[in-house]
């Protein structure tokens, strides 16, 4: 949920240039799903997000920060 909240602060330019690598709409949307549909959460989706998607996002962020330094 925190990643979703923080992604709202990204610039449009960053979102547009990384949209092929990261599905920002899904990143922003998962917060509402977790917060409001918690009784219907699919633990397989949560696990896949935590073990596959979050590391991919972390890698992209590290690469982006390295470019700006």
Secondary structure, DSSP 8 states (H G I E B T S, - for coil): -HHHHHHTTS-HHHHHHHTTTS-HHHHHHHHHHHHH-GGG--HHHHHHIIIIIHHHHHHHHHHHHHHH-
